[in-house]
Amino acid sequence: MGKGDKKTKRGKINRGTFGSRRPRIKKRRSVENKIDIGSKATVK
């Protein structure tokens, strides 16, 4: 159970692979994309 073990988190980091022990981190959507300023600000 160390760097050579495929099933452990340390082994995944060493190999550079992902799996259930080391999932990929998903990027969060930015706040600017969620708030649509153009649709709310209408000037008469």
Summary of the structure (lengths in Angstrom):
residues: 44
radius of gyration: 21.1
end to end distance: 68.3
largest distance: 68.3
contacts: 60
relative contact order: 0.13
helix: 34%
strand: 0%
